[in-house]
Amino acid sequence: MVKMIAKKEYIFEGVPVQVVRRPRMKNIRVKVVPPYGDVELSCAPGVRNYEWEAVLREAWQGIMAARERFLQGCGERIAADGGRCFLWGKAYELNVVFTEHAHFARLVDGHIVLAVPPGSGREQMEDCLYELYRRELERAVTEIFPKCEQITGLSAKEVRLKRMKTRWGSCNIKEKRVWLSLNLAKKPPECLAYVIIHEMVHLLEKNHTPKFHALVAGFYPEWQQAEAWLRGECR
């Protein structure tokens, strides 16, 4: 009798973890997989939950750092002397201006002007930049979301935006609410459509099963390219 691979999703420290039990596995292995920086833990069928949880807890800091890299652009840098940031898959030079007056982030003549109060650190500059990302995403979602509903034949009651460190999006199935990461504004517009479709398919299939992935691929045939961009591969 051939032993089958068993998969089950757990929530660890608020993050979904796919536990895969594989025959003949000798060690417990943890890795981060695309397109969302999902955490996958592989172990033998006989490993108890507390055993793999201990391994996961020890590696957790490194795993979270690896997931964060999925959200980073190709060489993003935000500093007081300027740097580089991304908007819709394109790199822009960042021009930081310290001012007591209006504070904003705006695309001007091929670069992004970031106006912040004197003495602002990276955190304050990022907060201002994310307001630009929010405005851009709100505009794009208004245009793209109805198209995704038409493609899938599905409908969500609400779409919300927020900063996410470890995911590109999520779906509250009960409330039929889709959440999108503000970091999507850094990626090509195609990624936004792909993530919306990905999350909406959860309304049909809760977990990342073979059926789920088949549905996503059917609705969005260019999924492999979108995944590559989400992994940080430059356009």
NORQUI-V855676 format. One record per backbone hydrogen bond with DSSP energy under -0.5 kcal/mol. NH is the residue of the N-H (numbers start at 1). CO is the residue of the C=O. E is the energy in kcal/mol with one decimal. If there is no record, write none. Layout:
NH:CO:E, NH:CO:E
//
This chain:
6:21:-2.0, 8:19:-1.9, 10:17:-2.8, 12:10:-0.6, 12:15:-2.9, 15:12:-1.9, 17:10:-3.4, 18:39:-2.7, 19:8:-2.9, 19:17:-0.8, 20:18:-0.7, 20:41:-3.4, 21:6:-3.4, 21:19:-0.6, 22:20:-0.7, 22:43:-2.5, 25:22:-1.5, 29:27:-0.6, 29:42:-2.4, 31:40:-2.4, 33:38:-2.9, 37:33:-0.7, 38:33:-1.5, 39:16:-0.8, 40:31:-2.8, 40:38:-0.5, 41:18:-2.8, 42:29:-3.0, 43:20:-2.2, 47:44:-1.6, 51:48:-0.8, 52:48:-1.7, 53:49:-2.5, 54:50:-1.4, 55:51:-1.5, 56:52:-2.5, 57:53:-2.6, 58:54:-1.8, 59:55:-1.6, 60:56:-0.7, 60:57:-0.6, 63:59:-2.2, 64:60:-2.7, 65:61:-1.8, 66:62:-2.0, 67:63:-2.3, 68:64:-2.1, 69:65:-1.3, 70:66:-0.7, 70:67:-1.0, 71:67:-0.6, 71:68:-1.3, 72:69:-0.8, 75:73:-1.6, 77:84:-3.3, 79:82:-2.0, 82:79:-2.0, 83:94:-0.6, 84:77:-2.2, 85:92:-2.4, 87:90:-2.3, 88:185:-3.8, 89:186:-1.7, 90:87:-1.4, 92:85:-3.0, 93:110:-0.5, 94:83:-2.4, 95:93:-0.6, 95:112:-3.0, 96:94:-0.7, 97:114:-3.2, 99:97:-0.6, 99:116:-2.6, 104:115:-1.1, 106:113:-2.3, 108:106:-0.6, 108:111:-3.4, 111:108:-1.6, 112:93:-2.3, 113:106:-3.0, 113:111:-0.6, 114:95:-3.0, 115:104:-3.3, 115:113:-0.6, 116:97:-2.5, 116:114:-0.6, 120:117:-1.6, 125:121:-2.2, 126:122:-2.7, 127:123:-2.2, 128:124:-1.8, 129:125:-2.2, 130:126:-2.7, 131:127:-0.9, 131:128:-0.6, 132:128:-0.9, 132:129:-0.5, 133:129:-1.8, 134:130:-2.3, 135:131:-2.1, 136:132:-2.4, 137:133:-2.6, 138:134:-2.7, 139:135:-1.9, 140:136:-2.3, 141:137:-3.3, 142:138:-1.5, 143:139:-0.9, 143:140:-0.5, 144:140:-3.1, 145:141:-2.3, 147:143:-0.5, 148:144:-1.9, 149:145:-2.2, 150:146:-1.9, 151:147:-2.1, 152:148:-2.4, 153:149:-2.2, 157:176:-2.0, 158:176:-1.3, 160:178:-2.8, 162:180:-2.0, 170:179:-2.0, 172:177:-3.2, 173:171:-1.1, 176:172:-1.3, 177:172:-2.0, 178:158:-2.7, 179:170:-2.9, 180:160:-2.5, 181:168:-2.4, 182:162:-1.8, 184:181:-1.8, 185:182:-1.7, 186:183:-1.9, 187:184:-1.2, 191:188:-1.9, 192:188:-0.7, 192:189:-0.5, 193:189:-1.5, 194:190:-2.1, 195:191:-2.7, 196:192:-2.4, 197:193:-2.3, 198:194:-2.7, 199:195:-2.6, 200:196:-2.5, 201:197:-2.1, 202:198:-0.6, 202:199:-0.8, 203:200:-1.9, 204:201:-1.7, 205:201:-2.4, 209:207:-2.1, 213:209:-2.2, 214:210:-2.1, 215:211:-2.1, 216:212:-2.3, 217:213:-2.4, 218:214:-1.9, 219:215:-2.2, 220:216:-2.5, 223:220:-1.3, 225:222:-0.6, 226:222:-1.8, 227:223:-2.5, 228:224:-1.9, 229:225:-2.0, 230:226:-2.2, 231:227:-1.8, 232:229:-1.3, 233:228:-2.1, 234:232:-0.5
//
